[in-house]
Amino acid sequence: MLETRRLRLIILITALAILLIISATLIIANSRNKISPKPSRPDSSEIESPRDLSDVKWYIKFSVENQQATAYVEEAYAPVAANGHDYFIGGVAMHPLYPVNNGGSPLKPVIPFNTTLYLKEPILVQGQEYKSFQVMDTGDIYYGLWPGSPYWLDIYFGTANYYNTLDANAFGTPTVSYYWIEEWR
């Protein structure tokens, strides 16, 4: 009978020890997480007001495939390009937005001045490869030369001299594919 009492006492102490260990573990775990049972309502100073999107600029990417490309040169004493600035290597002329014989202006190209055009394949101008060009001029104001290429490019090959003229003529009339990015209007 003494052994039975001792066995019961050992079982009771072991059970209490296990209960104490489990309780201590739960208390420690709860104190580390500090999870509140329900969310508290934020103070009005903590609430963010909706962002004003009126000053955000949006952009759109346009792309065209297989547009006609030509090359041109300008005399050294030629007036400025249609954008009002000097001609430069890396610049191109575009169709006007509307044909001049239908009331369009040669000062409004189909792609806005100073827009950068990114080509799929580079083009060699004066021995250097160009992967992008900037719209600086207008040309073919009657759309008669390339009616099937509304986004035709006329690439500036430099000041008119023997070699630049020869290069521009040798360029021919290949087709090009390119894209550009404009601010959403």
Residue pairs with C-beta under 8 A, 6 or more apart in sequence:
57 183
57 184
58 183
58 184
59 181
59 182
59 183
59 184
60 181
60 182
60 184
61 179
61 180
61 181
62 179
62 180
62 181
62 182
63 177
63 178
63 179
63 180
64 151
64 177
64 178
64 179
65 177
66 175
66 176
66 177
67 149
67 150
67 151
67 152
67 153
67 175
67 176
67 177
67 178
68 146
68 148
68 149
68 152
68 153
68 173
68 175
68 176
69 123
69 152
69 153
69 154
69 155
69 171
69 173
69 174
69 175
69 176
70 145
70 146
70 152
70 153
70 154
70 155
70 171
70 173
71 125
71 154
71 155
71 156
71 157
71 167
71 168
71 169
71 171
72 93
72 139
72 154
72 155
72 156
72 157
72 168
73 156
73 157
73 158
73 159
73 160
73 161
73 164
73 165
73 168
74 87
74 156
74 159
74 160
75 159
75 160
76 159
76 160
78 87
80 86
80 87
81 87
81 91
81 93
81 136
81 137
82 93
82 106
82 107
82 109
82 113
82 136
82 137
82 138
83 113
83 114
83 135
83 136
83 137
85 136
87 136
87 137
87 156
87 159
88 136
88 156
89 125
89 126
89 128
89 156
89 157
89 158
90 125
90 130
90 132
90 133
90 134
90 156
91 133
91 134
91 135
91 136
91 137
91 156
92 117
92 133
92 134
92 135
92 136
92 137
92 153
92 154
92 155
92 156
93 109
93 135
93 136
93 137
93 138
93 139
93 140
93 153
93 154
93 156
94 109
94 110
94 111
94 135
94 137
94 138
94 139
94 151
94 152
94 153
94 154
95 109
95 110
95 138
95 139
95 140
95 141
95 143
95 150
95 151
95 152
96 104
96 105
96 106
96 107
96 108
96 109
96 110
96 138
96 141
97 104
97 105
97 108
97 109
97 110
98 104
98 105
98 108
99 141
99 142
99 143
100 106
100 141
100 142
101 142
104 141
106 138
106 141
107 138
108 138
109 135
109 137
109 138
110 150
110 151
111 117
111 135
111 151
111 180
111 182
112 135
112 182
113 135
113 136
114 134
114 135
114 136
115 134
115 135
115 180
115 181
115 182
116 132
116 133
116 134
116 180
116 181
117 132
117 133
117 134
117 135
117 153
117 178
117 179
117 180
118 131
118 132
118 178
118 179
118 180
119 130
119 131
119 132
119 133
119 176
119 177
119 178
120 176
120 177
120 178
121 176
121 177
122 129
122 130
122 131
123 129
123 130
123 133
123 155
123 176
124 130
125 155
125 157
125 158
125 167
126 157
126 158
126 164
126 167
133 153
133 155
136 156
137 154
137 156
139 154
140 146
140 152
140 154
143 150
145 152
146 152
149 175
153 176
153 178
155 171
157 164
157 165
157 167
157 168
157 171
158 164
